[in-house]
């Protein structure tokens, strides 16, 4: 591959400052796109789309073809891993639900079983890779052990992750075994995605907020460090983005210092001037436009983008949102965002 054909995102993950910075958006493939809604109606269910390689690949490529983002992220879901470990997963109007567990022994399988159950995901990655230009990066992803543990303990999403926290407080040794078991599955999943053609992977710790410092260390940082080390044993040059959403500033800093990730994705509330001073000198930063500013458009959007770009000037930086694209977001706002970032110098 020629130097000018390398994905700019790959360069930034290697520690280079690129101007303009690469841009992709969390949930860039989704309900705000009319082509997605049409395909979703034909498919009949979100899960069918995730587990049918040609559908997942087609959806992954939709925002690339419409907006020309610098990276495609595989259309899938973090709950494919509980499915791989033997839990029934359902997606209803109220959100995802799954059969909860009360012990580590209820989780099924080893790597051969996980590979069979997740084969459609890896087939989708290979199909997307074949359909992408060489200068567009392909991202795989997985949920983090703590976030997956909260779903497994509760049987769904939770406002305070009570079931998982009680498990961790009451039976700390067993809960540590649960996190280690999940970390092994997450590492396997990320390795398989890299093997299938992903250029980099992201770890989503969607429920990292609200944890005391000691719990954050044991339940977020430690299992993430474990799985990062395991991925690197298989892929020493693997590029890994971590997103411990809504952590404290100290939590973000410790995560960057201790887990071994190459990039830290930040939520909307983190001051980018703080990140530029305290984190960017060591690893790449990704983020952190408010999705509601993107929804609003106009002057509010342009001002927010300018502030982020100014704070991260001359730093290794990937432009993204602080969370995912909202379903009601207007297409022209996304196009305006891409144009503004691309014109930055």
C-alpha positions in Angstrom: 0.0 0.0 0.0 1.3 3.4 -0.9 1.8 5.9 1.9 -1.0 8.2 0.7 -3.3 5.2 0.6 -3.0 4.4 4.3 -6.1 5.1 6.3 -5.6 8.4 8.1 -7.2 6.8 11.2 -4.4 4.2 11.2 -1.8 6.9 11.1 -3.4 8.7 14.0 -3.6 5.5 16.1 0.1 5.2 15.5 0.6 8.5 17.2 0.7 10.9 14.3 -1.1 14.2 14.3 -3.0 14.5 11.0 -4.7 17.6 9.6 -7.6 17.5 9.0 -8.2 14.7 11.5 -10.0 11.5 10.5 -13.7 11.4 11.3 -16.2 8.6 12.0 -19.2 8.6 14.2 -20.5 6.0 16.7 -23.8 4.6 15.5 -23.1 6.1 12.1 -25.0 3.2 10.6 -28.5 3.4 11.9 -32.0 4.7 12.1 -31.3 8.3 10.9 -30.4 6.9 7.5 -33.4 6.2 5.2 -31.5 3.4 3.5 -31.1 1.7 6.9 -34.7 2.0 7.7 -35.7 0.5 4.4 -33.3 -2.5 4.9 -34.5 -2.9 8.5 -38.1 -3.1 7.4 -37.2 -5.8 4.9 -35.0 -7.8 7.3 -37.7 -7.9 10.0 -35.5 -7.6 13.0 -32.3 -5.9 14.3 -30.9 -9.3 15.3 -31.4 -10.7 11.8 -29.4 -7.8 10.4 -26.6 -8.4 12.9 -26.3 -12.1 12.2 -26.7 -12.1 8.4 -23.3 -11.3 6.9 -24.6 -9.7 3.7 -27.1 -7.5 5.6 -24.5 -6.4 8.3 -22.0 -5.6 5.6 -24.4 -3.6 3.5 -25.5 -1.6 6.5 -21.9 -1.0 7.6 -21.1 0.5 4.1 -24.2 2.7 3.9 -22.8 5.8 5.8 -19.4 5.4 4.0 -21.1 5.7 0.6 -23.3 8.6 1.7 -20.8 10.7 3.8 -17.3 9.4 3.0 -16.3 8.8 6.6 -12.6 7.8 7.2 -13.6 4.6 9.0 -16.4 2.1 8.8 -17.4 0.4 12.1 -19.0 -3.1 11.8 -22.8 -3.1 12.2 -23.2 -5.5 15.1 -24.0 -5.3 18.8 -22.2 -5.8 22.1 -24.7 -8.5 23.1 -23.4 -11.0 20.4 -21.0 -12.1 23.2 -23.6 -13.2 25.7 -25.3 -15.0 22.8 -22.0 -16.7 22.0 -21.8 -17.8 25.7 -25.2 -19.4 25.6 -27.7 -16.7 26.7 -30.8 -16.0 24.8 -30.8 -12.4 23.5 -34.0 -10.5 22.4 -34.4 -7.0 21.0 -37.8 -5.5 21.9 -39.2 -2.0 21.7 -38.1 -1.4 25.3 -34.5 -2.4 24.6 -32.4 -5.6 24.6 -33.1 -8.3 27.1 -31.4 -11.6 27.8 -31.6 -14.5 30.2 -29.7 -13.4 33.3 -27.2 -15.6 35.2 -26.5 -16.1 38.8 -23.2 -18.0 38.5 -20.1 -18.1 36.2 -20.9 -21.8 35.5 -24.0 -20.8 33.5 -21.8 -19.3 30.7 -21.2 -21.8 28.0 -18.5 -22.7 25.6 -14.9 -22.2 24.6 -13.2 -20.7 21.6 -14.4 -23.3 19.0 -18.0 -22.9 20.2 -17.7 -19.1 20.3 -16.2 -19.1 16.8 -19.2 -21.2 15.4 -21.8 -18.9 17.0 -20.0 -15.7 15.9 -19.1 -16.9 12.4 -21.6 -14.5 10.7 -19.9 -11.5 12.4 -16.5 -12.5 11.0 -17.9 -13.2 7.6 -19.5 -9.7 7.6 -16.1 -8.1 8.4 -14.5 -10.0 5.5 -17.3 -8.8 3.2 -17.0 -5.2 4.3 -13.2 -5.2 3.9 -13.6 -6.4 0.3 -16.0 -3.5 -0.3 -13.9 -0.7 1.2 -11.3 1.5 -0.4 -7.8 1.0 0.9 -7.8 4.5 2.5 -10.9 3.8 4.6 -10.2 2.0 7.9 -12.4 -0.8 9.2 -13.2 -1.0 12.9 -14.4 -4.0 14.9 -15.7 -3.8 18.4 -16.9 -5.5 21.5 -18.5 -4.7 24.8 -16.2 -4.4 27.8 -16.3 -7.1 30.5 -17.9 -4.8 33.1 -20.6 -3.6 30.8 -21.4 -7.2 29.6 -21.4 -8.4 33.2 -24.1 -5.8 34.0 -26.3 -7.1 31.2 -25.7 -10.7 32.2 -26.4 -10.1 35.9 -29.5 -7.9 35.3 -30.9 -9.5 32.2 -31.0 -6.1 30.4 -30.0 -2.5 30.8 -30.2 -0.9 34.2 -30.2 2.6 35.6 -27.7 1.8 38.4 -26.3 -1.7 37.4 -27.5 -2.9 40.8 -27.4 -6.6 40.2 -23.8 -6.6 39.0 -22.7 -4.3 41.8 -24.3 -6.4 44.4 -22.6 -9.5 43.0 -19.3 -7.7 43.0 -19.7 -6.5 46.6 -21.1 -9.6 48.1 -19.0 -12.2 46.2 -15.9 -10.4 45.0 -13.9 -13.5 44.1 -16.7 -15.1 42.1 -17.4 -11.8 40.4 -13.7 -11.5 39.5 -13.9 -14.9 37.9 -17.0 -13.8 35.9 -15.1 -10.7 34.6 -12.1 -12.8 33.7 -14.3 -15.3 31.9 -16.0 -12.5 29.9 -12.6 -10.9 29.2 -11.4 -14.1 27.6 -14.4 -14.1 25.3 -14.0 -10.4 24.5 -10.3 -10.9 23.6 -11.2 -13.8 21.4 -13.8 -11.8 19.6 -11.5 -8.9 19.0 -8.7 -11.2 17.8 -11.1 -12.9 15.3 -12.2 -9.5 14.0 -8.6 -8.5 13.4 -8.0 -11.8 11.7 -11.0 -11.2 9.5 -9.8 -7.8 8.3 -10.4 -5.2 10.9 -7.7 -2.5 11.0 -8.5 -1.6 14.7 -11.0 -2.4 17.4 -12.9 -0.5 20.0 -13.9 -1.6 23.5 -17.3 -0.1 24.6 -17.6 0.2 28.4 -21.0 1.8 28.2 -21.8 1.6 32.0 -18.4 2.7 33.4 -20.0 5.7 35.1 -20.9 5.9 38.8 -18.4 3.5 40.2 -16.3 4.2 43.3 -12.5 4.3 42.6 -11.8 0.9 44.0 -14.6 -0.8 42.1 -13.6 1.1 38.9 -10.0 -0.3 39.3 -11.3 -3.9 39.8 -14.2 -4.0 37.4 -13.2 -1.7 34.6 -9.5 -1.3 34.4 -8.2 -4.7 35.5 -10.3 -6.9 33.1 -9.7 -4.4 30.3 -6.0 -4.6 30.8 -6.3 -8.4 30.8 -8.0 -8.6 27.5 -5.8 -6.0 25.9 -2.7 -8.0 26.9 -4.3 -11.1 25.4 -5.1 -9.4 22.1 -1.6 -8.1 21.9 -0.1 -11.6 22.4 -1.9 -12.6 19.2 -1.6 -9.3 17.4 1.4 -7.3 18.8 0.6 -4.3 16.6 -3.1 -4.3 17.2 -4.6 -0.9 17.5 -7.2 -0.6 20.3 -9.6 2.2 21.2 -11.1 2.2 24.7 -14.4 4.0 25.6 -15.1 3.9 29.3 -18.1 6.2 28.9 -18.9 8.8 31.5 -15.9 8.0 33.7 -14.6 10.7 36.0 -11.6 12.7 34.8 -9.4 10.7 37.1 -11.0 7.5 35.9 -10.3 8.4 32.3 -6.7 9.2 33.1 -6.1 6.0 35.0 -7.8 4.0 32.1 -5.4 5.7 29.6 -2.4 5.0 31.9 -3.1 1.4 32.9 -5.1 -0.5 30.3 -2.7 -0.4 27.4 -5.1 1.0 24.8 -3.8 3.1 22.0 -6.6 5.7 22.0 -9.1 7.0 24.5 -12.6 7.9 23.3 -14.2 10.6 25.5 -17.8 11.4 26.3 -19.4 14.8 25.8 -18.8 16.1 29.3 -15.0 15.8 29.2 -13.3 19.2 28.5 -11.1 18.7 25.5 -8.6 21.3 26.7 -8.1 19.1 29.8 -7.7 16.0 27.6 -5.2 17.8 25.4 -3.1 18.6 28.4 -3.5 15.5 30.5 -4.0 12.6 28.1 -3.1 13.5 24.5 0.7 13.7 25.1 0.6 9.9 25.7 -2.1 8.4 23.6 -4.6 9.3 20.8 -7.8 11.1 21.8 -11.2 10.4 20.1 -14.4 12.4 20.6 -16.4 14.2 21.8 -19.1 16.2 20.0 -22.4 16.3 21.8 -24.9 14.3 19.7 -27.5 16.9 20.5 -25.3 19.6 19.0 -25.3 17.5 15.9 -29.1 17.2 16.1 -29.4 21.0 16.6 -27.2 21.9 13.6 -26.5 25.5 12.7 -24.3 27.9 14.8 -24.4 25.6 17.8 -22.9 22.7 15.8 -20.2 24.9 14.1 -19.2 26.4 17.4 -18.9 23.1 19.1 -16.8 21.6 16.3 -14.5 24.6 16.3 -13.9 24.3 20.0 -13.0 20.6 19.7 -10.7 21.1 16.7 -9.0 24.1 18.4 -8.3 22.1 21.6 -6.9 19.1 19.7 -4.8 21.0 17.2 -1.4 19.3 16.6 -2.5 16.3 18.7 -3.1 12.7 17.5 -6.9 13.0 17.3 -10.0 11.3 15.8 -13.1 13.3 15.5 -16.2 11.6 16.8 -19.2 12.0 19.0 -19.4 11.7 22.8 -22.0 9.0 22.2 -23.9 7.7 19.2 -25.8 9.5 16.4 -29.4 10.1 17.5 -32.1 8.6 15.3 -33.8 11.9 14.6 -30.6 13.6 13.3 -30.9 15.3 10.0 -28.7 14.1 7.1 -27.7 17.6 6.2 -26.3 18.2 9.7 -24.0 15.1 9.3 -22.9 16.3 5.9 -22.2 19.8 7.4 -20.2 18.2 10.2 -18.0 16.2 7.8 -17.4 19.3 5.6 -16.4 21.4 8.5 -14.0 18.8 9.9 -12.5 18.2 6.5 -11.9 21.9 5.9 -10.0 22.3 9.1 -6.3 23.1 8.8 
